[in-house]
Amino acid sequence: MGGDRPLLDVAHNPWLVLASIAVAMMAGFTGLSLTHGASARPVGQRKAVLAMSAVALGGGIWSMHFVAMLGMQLPFPFYYDALVTLLSALIAILMAGVALLLLHFRQRTPRVMVAAGAVLGVGIAAMHFVGMLGMEVCRPVNGIGDYILSTIAAVALSILAVWVAYDRRTRRNILFGTVCFGMAVVTMHFFAILQTGFVLTPGGAAAAGPVLGNQALAMGVAVSAFLICAAFLLTGVTFFGGPEAQPVPALVGAAPSVLPVEEPLAEAPLAAAPGIPYEKDGRTLFAGRATIAAIRAEGHYTLLYTNGARLFCPWSITEAAARLEGSGFVRVHRSYLINPSHVSSFERLKDTGALYFAEVDPRLKVPVSRSRLGAVREALGV
């Protein structure tokens, strides 16, 4: 691969390899946790959250790569072109942002999740190979097959990470998605490095262009990793703690002290309530209950489906079920309430089922859990 020039011996510092893995995991957790419930937020807030998440994910991809590269040992010092290094970071952030836009501004179908994972995987591979092109004094040597295999590995693992993290937006899925994301970044990097040879370039030390020394790069990576760590810690506090961190007891009523005053307050205003609240353009508006076809859980909030639109509601699915009890809505799944009057068709799927709402939203398909199937059939009269 190196032509007439011999390939250089390569070794790795095991501590920096471990550090690079930790950076990838922290970045994945931070980025995926920040987007929890983002689809239910107003558009402006959603864009801000996705931008922060893209910086966390893309910055984590970039930081992981260069922490690992700082741990790579060649027979002599090597440096990086500053502009190419900056470009590699921007590529990672941009591609992560595009993947998040697909996931949070499009209906989250299997095709969309696969497309988002593919975009993220291509971003990981592109960041790696562009970053390697920035090397001075020596240069990487790869065949076309190396690029293809490394990109396929990154895409496959990224699709897995997106699928796991977004199939169900639970804490468990986010944690498993974090592991898959970290595996995607780390596996792609070291798989590509194993296939890469390095050769000394003639006059490499005198190469034109701004050169970024390893000390300056180490400082930049240290700052980036510090910011990721800080975001990781702050996100972790919100993720694992706080009054909303234990949704299961609230669902089963095992810990009434979680909501000490909401039960008596939830019943009194039902008759006088103007409708179901939703947020739009910084205002709280109210939708008539009869116009709502379905209510879907989205993190600690809900989405209202009405007349082809999806509206952000500040109620949790548990609060919505309590407030709408006796008003005709039926709980068909742990994540869904439906208004039977808007159902256009019902499909039986072995021990479960599915409901469709053609007049409200032809794309809307609401799953019916096995435990709720009887109640749904009774409500529909079938």
C-alpha positions in Angstrom: 0.0 0.0 0.0 2.9 2.4 0.7 4.5 2.2 -2.8 8.3 2.4 -2.5 8.1 3.7 1.0 8.0 1.2 3.9 5.0 1.2 6.3 5.7 2.6 9.7 5.3 0.6 12.9 2.2 1.6 14.9 1.5 1.2 18.6 -1.3 2.5 20.9 -1.4 3.8 24.5 -4.0 1.6 26.2 -5.0 4.3 28.7 -5.8 6.8 25.9 -7.7 4.1 24.1 -9.9 3.5 27.2 -10.3 7.3 27.5 -11.5 7.5 23.9 -14.1 4.8 24.6 -15.3 6.8 27.7 -15.6 10.0 25.6 -17.7 8.2 23.0 -20.1 6.7 25.6 -20.5 10.0 27.5 -21.2 11.9 24.2 -23.8 9.3 23.2 -25.6 9.4 26.5 -25.6 13.2 26.5 -26.9 13.6 23.0 -29.5 10.9 23.2 -30.7 12.1 26.6 -31.0 15.7 25.6 -33.5 14.7 22.8 -35.7 12.8 25.2 -39.2 14.3 24.6 -37.9 16.8 22.1 -40.6 15.9 19.5 -43.3 17.1 21.8 -41.8 20.5 22.3 -42.6 23.7 20.3 -40.6 24.0 17.1 -38.2 26.7 18.4 -37.3 24.7 21.5 -37.0 21.5 19.5 -34.5 23.1 17.2 -32.4 24.4 20.1 -32.4 21.0 21.8 -31.4 19.3 18.6 -28.6 21.8 18.0 -27.2 21.1 21.4 -27.5 17.3 20.9 -25.8 17.5 17.5 -22.9 19.4 19.1 -22.7 16.7 21.8 -22.8 13.8 19.4 -20.7 15.3 16.7 -18.2 16.7 19.2 -18.0 13.3 20.9 -17.3 11.6 17.6 -14.5 14.1 16.9 -13.1 14.0 20.4 -13.1 10.2 20.5 -11.2 10.1 17.3 -8.5 12.5 18.3 -8.1 11.1 21.8 -7.4 7.8 20.2 -5.1 9.4 17.6 -3.1 11.1 20.5 -2.7 7.6 21.9 -1.3 6.3 18.5 2.5 6.1 18.6 4.6 6.3 15.5 8.4 6.3 15.4 8.5 10.1 15.3 6.1 13.0 16.1 3.4 13.9 13.6 1.1 16.9 13.4 -2.3 18.0 11.9 -3.4 20.6 9.5 -5.7 22.9 11.6 -8.2 23.7 8.8 -8.7 20.0 7.9 -9.0 19.1 11.6 -11.7 21.8 12.0 -13.5 20.6 8.9 -13.6 17.1 10.3 -15.3 18.3 13.5 -17.9 20.3 11.5 -18.7 17.3 9.3 -19.4 15.2 12.4 -21.7 17.9 14.0 -23.5 18.5 10.7 -24.2 14.9 9.9 -25.4 14.2 13.5 -27.7 17.3 13.2 -29.2 16.0 9.9 -29.9 12.6 11.5 -31.6 14.2 14.5 -33.7 16.4 12.2 -35.0 13.3 10.4 -35.8 11.7 13.8 -37.6 14.7 15.3 -39.2 16.5 12.3 -40.4 13.5 10.4 -42.8 10.7 11.3 -40.6 8.1 13.0 -41.1 5.2 10.6 -38.7 2.3 10.2 -37.5 3.8 7.0 -36.8 7.2 8.6 -34.9 5.5 11.5 -32.7 3.5 9.1 -32.1 6.7 7.0 -31.1 8.6 10.2 -28.7 5.8 11.3 -27.2 5.7 7.8 -26.6 9.5 7.8 -25.0 9.3 11.3 -22.8 6.3 10.2 -21.6 8.1 7.1 -20.8 11.1 9.3 -18.7 9.0 11.6 -16.8 7.5 8.7 -16.4 10.9 6.9 -15.1 12.6 10.1 -12.5 9.8 10.6 -11.1 9.8 7.1 -11.1 13.6 6.7 -9.4 13.9 10.1 -6.8 11.4 8.9 -6.1 13.5 5.8 -5.0 16.3 8.0 -1.9 14.4 9.2 1.4 16.1 8.4 4.9 14.5 8.2 3.3 11.1 7.4 0.2 10.1 5.6 -2.3 7.3 5.9 -2.5 4.7 3.1 -5.9 2.9 2.4 -7.4 1.0 -0.4 -10.9 1.6 -1.7 -12.0 -1.6 0.0 -10.9 -0.2 3.4 -13.1 2.9 3.0 -16.1 0.8 1.9 -15.8 -1.8 4.7 -15.2 0.9 7.4 -18.2 2.9 6.2 -20.4 -0.2 6.1 -19.4 -1.0 9.7 -20.2 2.5 10.9 -23.5 2.7 9.1 -24.7 -0.8 10.4 -23.8 0.0 14.0 -25.3 3.5 13.8 -28.6 2.1 12.4 -28.6 -0.3 15.4 -27.9 2.6 17.8 -30.8 4.7 16.4 -33.2 1.8 16.2 -32.5 0.8 19.9 -32.6 4.4 21.2 -35.7 5.5 19.2 -37.8 2.3 18.9 -39.2 3.2 22.3 -38.1 6.4 24.0 -37.6 4.8 27.4 -34.6 5.2 29.8 -33.6 1.7 29.1 -33.6 2.2 25.3 -31.6 5.4 25.7 -29.0 3.6 27.8 -28.7 0.7 25.4 -28.6 3.2 22.5 -25.7 4.9 24.2 -23.8 1.7 24.3 -24.5 1.0 20.6 -23.5 4.6 19.6 -20.3 4.3 21.5 -19.6 0.9 19.8 -20.3 2.5 16.4 -17.8 5.3 16.9 -15.1 3.2 18.6 -15.4 0.1 16.4 -15.4 2.1 13.2 -12.3 4.0 14.3 -10.1 1.1 15.3 -11.4 -1.1 12.5 -10.3 1.6 10.0 -6.9 2.0 11.8 -6.2 -1.7 11.6 -6.6 -1.5 7.8 -4.5 1.7 7.5 -0.8 1.9 6.9 1.3 5.0 7.5 4.2 6.2 5.4 6.6 9.0 5.8 6.0 11.8 3.3 9.0 13.5 1.6 9.5 17.0 3.1 6.4 16.4 5.3 7.8 18.5 8.2 7.9 21.5 5.8 4.4 21.0 4.4 2.5 24.2 3.6 -0.6 25.2 5.5 -1.3 25.8 9.2 0.0 22.9 11.3 -1.6 21.9 14.6 0.9 20.5 17.0 0.0 17.6 19.3 0.1 19.8 22.3 -2.4 22.3 20.8 -4.6 19.4 19.7 -4.4 17.8 23.1 -5.6 21.1 24.7 -8.5 21.4 22.2 -9.5 17.8 22.8 -9.3 18.3 26.5 -11.6 21.3 26.4 -14.0 19.4 24.2 -14.0 16.3 26.4 -14.4 18.5 29.5 -17.5 20.1 28.0 -18.9 16.7 27.1 -18.2 15.5 30.6 -20.0 18.5 32.1 -23.0 18.1 29.9 -22.9 14.3 30.7 -23.0 15.0 34.5 -25.8 17.6 34.2 -27.8 15.4 31.9 -27.3 12.5 34.2 -28.7 14.4 37.1 -31.9 15.2 35.1 -32.1 11.7 33.7 -31.7 9.7 36.9 -33.1 12.2 39.4 -35.8 14.8 39.9 -39.5 14.5 40.6 -40.2 13.0 37.2 -37.5 10.4 37.2 -39.7 7.6 38.5 -42.7 7.3 36.1 -43.5 3.7 37.0 -44.8 4.2 40.6 -47.0 7.0 39.2 -48.6 4.6 36.7 -49.3 1.9 39.2 -50.1 4.1 42.2 -47.3 2.5 44.3 -46.0 5.7 45.6 -48.8 8.3 46.1 -46.3 10.7 47.7 -44.8 11.5 44.3 -47.9 13.5 43.5 -49.1 14.6 46.9 -51.7 17.2 45.8 -52.6 16.4 42.2 -55.3 13.8 42.7 -57.8 16.1 44.5 -57.0 19.0 42.2 -57.3 16.8 39.0 -61.0 16.1 39.5 -62.4 19.5 40.4 -61.7 21.4 37.2 -62.8 18.7 34.8 -66.3 19.9 34.1 -65.2 23.6 33.8 -62.0 23.0 31.8 -62.3 24.6 28.3 -60.6 21.6 26.7 -57.3 19.9 26.5 -54.4 22.4 26.7 -51.6 22.6 24.1 -48.7 24.9 23.5 -48.2 26.9 20.4 -46.2 30.1 19.6 -45.6 30.7 23.3 -49.3 30.5 24.3 -51.5 27.9 25.9 -54.5 27.1 23.8 -57.3 24.6 24.3 -58.5 21.9 21.9 -62.1 20.6 22.3 -62.1 17.0 23.5 -64.4 15.8 20.8 -61.8 17.0 18.2 -59.0 14.9 19.6 -58.6 11.5 17.9 -55.6 10.1 20.0 -53.2 11.1 22.7 -49.7 9.7 22.6 -47.1 9.7 25.4 -43.9 11.6 24.5 -41.5 11.5 27.4 -43.1 13.4 30.3 -45.6 15.1 27.9 -48.1 14.0 25.3 -49.0 14.7 21.7 -52.6 15.4 20.6 -53.7 14.1 17.2 -56.4 16.3 15.6 -57.3 17.2 12.0 -54.0 16.1 10.6 -52.0 18.1 13.2 -49.9 17.0 16.2 -50.1 19.4 19.2 -47.8 19.5 22.2 -49.7 19.0 25.5 -48.1 19.6 28.9 -50.0 16.7 30.5 -48.3 13.4 31.0 -50.2 10.3 29.7 -51.0 9.4 33.3 -52.5 12.8 34.0 -54.4 12.8 30.7 -55.9 9.4 31.6 -57.0 10.7 35.0 -58.4 14.0 33.8 -60.3 12.4 30.8 -61.7 9.5 32.8 -65.4 9.1 32.0 -65.3 11.4 29.0 -65.2 8.7 26.4 -61.5 8.3 25.9 -60.1 4.7 26.1 -56.7 3.6 27.2 -55.5 1.2 24.5 -51.8 1.0 25.3 -49.5 2.3 28.0 -48.6 5.1 25.6 -52.0 5.9 24.0 -55.5 7.1 24.7 -58.0 7.2 21.9 -61.4 8.7 21.1 -63.4 5.8 19.6 -65.6 8.1 17.6 -62.6 8.9 15.3 -61.6 5.3 14.7 -61.9 4.4 11.0 -60.8 0.8 11.2 -59.6 -1.9 13.6 -57.1 -4.6 12.8 -56.7 -7.8 14.9 -53.1 -8.9 15.1 -53.1 -12.3 17.0 -53.2 -11.3 20.6 -52.9 -7.5 20.0 -54.4 -5.1 17.5 -54.1 -1.8 15.7 -56.4 1.2 15.2 -56.5 3.6 12.2 -57.8 7.1 11.9 -58.1 7.8 8.2 -60.1 11.0 8.4 -57.8 12.6 11.0 -54.4 11.3 9.9 -54.0 8.5 7.4 -50.5 7.7 8.7 -51.7 7.3 12.3 -51.6 3.7 13.5 -52.2 3.2 17.2 -51.2 -0.2 18.8 -53.6 -2.0 21.1 -51.9 -4.0 23.8 -53.2 -7.5 24.7 -54.4 -6.5 28.1 -56.5 -3.6 26.6 -57.9 -5.6 23.6 -61.2 -6.5 25.4 -61.9 -2.9 26.4 -61.2 -1.6 22.9 -63.5 -4.2 21.3 -66.3 -3.3 23.7 -65.8 0.4 23.0 -66.0 -0.2 19.3 -68.9 -2.7 19.5 -67.0 -5.5 17.8 
